[in-house]
């Protein structure tokens, strides 16, 4: 079983940047597709971005395209979410998630098998 740990959240002004990290313990990310979701109070978790282990293909929600970049550092076994040009509406708890090894990335909450504990991102106007 893989355990996921997110870090890097915080408070930033609109237009600023943050980089979130998702690290795995217990397993490596070598055969895991990793997704980032975010959640605001009273709402379901929303897909943000994903990195597929097959060829490193990436996917993004329309709301973050051109502003967020997902990447993987295989040596550090960490997946990053670089968030630029942040907006107040990006405020949320951000989670990383994976499916079973070898599976394609999850883009819906119910498709994911393992979750991290989440990290808070707050963007002030």
C-alpha positions as CSV (number, residue, x, y, z in Angstrom):
1,X,0.0,0.0,0.0
2,X,1.3,3.4,-0.9
3,X,1.1,6.4,1.4
4,X,1.0,9.9,0.0
5,X,2.3,13.0,1.7
6,X,1.5,16.5,0.3
7,X,3.4,19.6,1.2
8,X,4.0,23.2,0.0
9,X,0.6,24.8,0.6
10,X,0.3,28.2,2.2
11,X,-1.0,31.7,1.9
12,X,-0.1,33.8,-1.2
13,X,-1.4,36.9,-2.9
14,X,-3.3,36.8,-6.1
15,X,-0.8,36.6,-9.0
16,X,1.7,34.7,-6.9
17,X,3.0,31.2,-7.1
18,X,3.3,28.1,-5.0
19,X,4.7,24.6,-5.7
20,X,3.0,21.6,-4.1
21,X,4.8,18.3,-3.6
22,X,3.5,14.8,-3.3
23,X,5.8,12.2,-2.0
24,X,5.2,8.5,-1.8
25,X,6.3,6.2,1.1
26,X,6.0,2.4,1.1
27,X,6.2,2.3,-2.7
28,X,7.7,4.3,-5.5
29,X,5.8,6.3,-8.1
30,X,7.5,4.4,-10.9
31,X,4.2,2.7,-11.9
32,X,1.7,5.1,-10.5
33,X,-0.2,7.7,-12.3
34,X,-0.6,10.7,-10.0
35,X,-3.4,13.1,-9.9
36,X,-4.0,16.4,-8.1
37,X,-7.5,17.3,-6.9
38,X,-8.8,20.2,-4.8
39,X,-11.7,20.7,-2.6
40,X,-13.6,23.7,-1.1
41,X,-16.0,23.4,1.8
42,X,-19.3,21.9,0.8
43,X,-18.1,20.7,-2.6
44,X,-16.8,17.5,-4.1
45,X,-13.2,17.1,-4.9
46,X,-12.3,18.6,-8.3
47,X,-9.8,17.3,-10.7
48,X,-6.8,19.6,-11.3
49,X,-4.0,17.8,-13.1
50,X,-2.5,14.4,-13.6
51,X,0.7,12.8,-14.6
52,X,0.6,9.4,-16.3
53,X,3.5,7.0,-15.7
54,X,3.3,5.9,-19.3
55,X,5.4,8.3,-21.2
56,X,4.8,11.1,-18.7
57,X,1.6,12.3,-20.4
58,X,-0.1,15.1,-18.5
59,X,-3.7,16.4,-18.3
60,X,-5.2,19.5,-16.8
61,X,-8.5,20.9,-15.9
62,X,-9.5,23.8,-18.2
63,X,-9.5,26.2,-15.2
64,X,-5.8,25.7,-14.6
65,X,-4.4,25.2,-18.1
66,X,-1.6,27.6,-18.8
67,X,-1.1,28.4,-15.1
68,X,-0.4,25.1,-13.4
69,X,2.2,22.5,-14.4
70,X,2.5,19.0,-13.1
71,X,5.8,17.2,-13.2
72,X,7.6,14.2,-11.8
73,X,11.1,13.9,-10.4
74,X,11.9,10.2,-10.6
75,X,15.1,10.5,-8.6
76,X,13.4,12.2,-5.7
77,X,10.3,10.1,-6.3
78,X,8.1,13.2,-6.0
79,X,5.4,14.7,-8.1
80,X,5.1,18.5,-8.2
81,X,2.3,20.9,-9.0
82,X,3.7,24.3,-9.9
83,X,0.9,26.9,-9.6
84,X,1.5,30.3,-11.1
85,X,-0.8,33.3,-11.6
86,X,-2.8,32.1,-8.7
87,X,-6.4,33.5,-8.2
88,X,-8.6,33.7,-5.2
89,X,-10.8,31.0,-6.7
90,X,-7.8,28.6,-6.5
91,X,-8.2,28.6,-2.7
92,X,-8.8,25.0,-1.6
93,X,-7.4,22.0,0.1
94,X,-5.2,20.2,-2.5
95,X,-4.9,16.5,-2.5
96,X,-2.7,14.1,-4.5
97,X,-4.1,10.7,-5.4
98,X,-3.2,7.6,-7.2
99,X,-4.8,4.5,-8.7
100,X,-3.5,0.9,-8.5
101,X,-0.1,0.4,-10.0
102,X,-0.1,0.4,-13.8
103,X,-3.5,2.1,-14.1
104,X,-4.3,5.3,-15.9
105,X,-4.7,8.4,-13.9
106,X,-7.9,9.1,-12.0
107,X,-9.9,12.2,-12.9
108,X,-12.9,11.5,-10.7
109,X,-12.8,11.1,-7.0
110,X,-14.3,7.7,-7.1
111,X,-11.7,6.4,-9.5
112,X,-8.8,7.0,-7.1
113,X,-7.5,4.3,-4.7
114,X,-5.2,6.2,-2.4
115,X,-5.1,9.8,-1.1
116,X,-2.8,12.1,0.7
117,X,-3.9,14.1,3.7
118,X,-4.2,17.4,1.8
119,X,-2.5,20.7,2.0
120,X,-4.3,24.1,2.3
121,X,-3.7,26.7,-0.4
122,X,-5.1,30.2,0.3
123,X,-5.0,33.0,-2.3
124,X,-5.8,36.4,-1.1
125,X,-7.1,39.2,-3.3
